[in-house]
Amino acid sequence: MNQFSRNLLLWVIISLAMVVLFNLFSQPYSQQASLAYSDFLAQVDRGDVKEVSIQGQVIKGKTQNDTSFQTYAPDDPGLVDHLLERKVIIKAEPPEDPPLLMTLLISWFPMLLLIGVWIFFMRQMQGGSGKAMSFGRSRARMITQEQGRVTFADVAGVDEAKEELAEVVEFLSNPRKFTRLGGRIPKGVL
């Protein structure tokens, strides 16, 4: 498996884990029937509502035949009095807070995503010859006696370039011969 496939597989697994965590800690899907507020008031007037539980603006309840329902209440100050007149059992509960882990996940997700993208790009950049973040590392290698020496005969290429390089090597090994004739090595050669 090559590097690209491994990276792609890693990101797919991370994405699936995030989706599973989100679904696991999100509010469970309500099995209760959703009811319009006007229909809810009509059922209360008919005497079909047995009990309600009020959590902030959300009203959950049961009808006389034990069917569950849920509705959203606008700011209605007379609702509780209306329910008490119709002899509906009322339970008041504080609004449901999202789970702590879900809150932390939502607040930290953008930062974790940015860090993940940064790590991904740093790993991609290291795949090239530049090797990002390897500033002070030497690329020098030790050559042992067993590895042998590379000569001009071992190098394939343009013969004229090899001849010019041979002249440079000769100048470096015997500079007096060339300086006696007034020659000097060009600045850009080395």
Secondary structure by P-SEA (a helix, b strand, c coil): ccaaaaaaaaaaaaaaaaaaaaaaaccccccbbbbcaaaaaaaaaaccccbbbbcccbbbbcccccccbbbbbccccaaaaaaaaabbbbbbbccccccaaaaaaaaaaaaaaaaaaaaaaaaaaacccccccccccccbbbbcccccccccccccccaaaaaaaaaaaaaaacaaaaaaaccccccccc
